Amino acid sequence: MNKTPYPDWVLSHKGKGVEIRHFKGRYYLYKISSFWDKEKQKTRKKTECLLGRILPEGLVDSKRRVSLSSLDNISVLEYGMSTYLYEQNADILSSLIKHFPSNGSCLFTLALLRLGYESPLKNMQFYYEHAYIKKLLPDIRIGKNQLSDLLKAVGNDRASISNCLQSLMGEASCLLVDQTHVLSLSEQMGCNRLGYNSQHDFAPQVNLLFLFSAEQKTPLYYRMLAGDIRETTALKMTLYESGLQDAIIIGDKGFYSQSNRENLQQAGLDYILPLRRNHTLCDYSSIEQGDKKQFSGYFLFEDRVIWYKKQVKDGQNILLFLDERLKNQEEKDYLSRIETSENYAEIQNEELNEGRAKDDNSDITIRHTDQEQADSKLDQPANGDTNQAKDKQTKETNPTYSIEKVL
């Protein structure tokens, strides 16, 4: 049976890997392939999919191809975190762009990706390409080679860093001061020096001094210090550099010193610094009697009654606090340790006595000693032969013994 010849406008679509089919006066183009049939031992044709309908005007893609082609320009990006942080921190972004015109957007993107993915610098470019932040802040180059130069340039520009942080401080009225340390054995840093911290670690380290806003609950200012500089020394310069005015400084026990107190007073700043319990400014004589009338008052804290005593010494207002629940707990802990240490000493004594008893029952050896020979050496006569004969007789008639442990 002769097949009806296809028109030229149909045959123009003929090629490798495709096949023209004719149904009810219409022409269709299919994608085909071939495979080897092991059972029939011959090559067979396989129809992959319909490419479209052939018209004199050209090939009209099938609905499936149209749907797939529309997906070519679709990309999947992380959206929620990027959008939220971008919108909630617009003030930080604007301040960064103002003080770092060339690198502000990049610094903001680095902070966002670091917060969201805890990513090392070498992976920043990957996360940037898969996050919606690249649509909000496009054309940012944060490859590992560019980041090294960026961080070096920004880190050396302390003036811009300080101005940027000051612009974000706003009207903070209550600031918390704290310092932490970061251990580093890097040989490329000049500020990681041998220091001391609360963990009794003397390894090379870097100290970071932070100022936090008690109202906003956010960090406002920081300084990076060499590992051998303690917080009591660095506080004065930090307060001067930050430009703080009319604020209350709250620190921990490590910040109190005579010089820090004077610096805060000269700066006109109010402060609250805790004292160690054995500090000379603490006078417990009026409250050691246990009479609650000696206290100035009390308040409730976490369902506990806290008694307080106001004192003035050396022109300083001092408040002593008594937490009876904490006091009883510490007393119990102290006595428990004493009891534990006494029990430990008794156990050690028992083990020592048992060891001595075992030693007394150990194997022994008996050695003959010559006491007479030792005595004779103190008063030896001129005739040596006579003494030798006497010594021999003494060994045979009057031996003594010494007992030694066999270990």
Secondary structure, DSSP 4 states (H G I P E B T S, - for coil): -PPPPPPHHHHTT--TTEEEEEETTEEEEEEEEEEEETTTTEEEEEEEEEEEEEETTEEEEPHHHHHHHTTTT----B-HHHHHHHHHTHHHHHHHHHH-TTTHHHHHHHHHHHHHH---GGGHHHHHHTBTHHHHS-S----HHHHHHHHHHHHT-HHHHHHHHHHHH-S--EEEEEEEEEE---SS-SS-EE---TT---SEEEEEEEEEETTTTEEEEEEEEETT--HHHHHHHHHHHHT--S-EEE--GGG--HHHHHHHHHTT-EEE----TT-TT---TTTTT--GGGS-EEEEETTEEEEEEEEEETTEEEEEEEEHHHHHHHHHHHHHHHHHHHHHHHHHHHHHHHHHHHHHTS-EEEEEE-HHHHHHHHT--S-HHHHHHHHHHHHHH--EEEEEE--
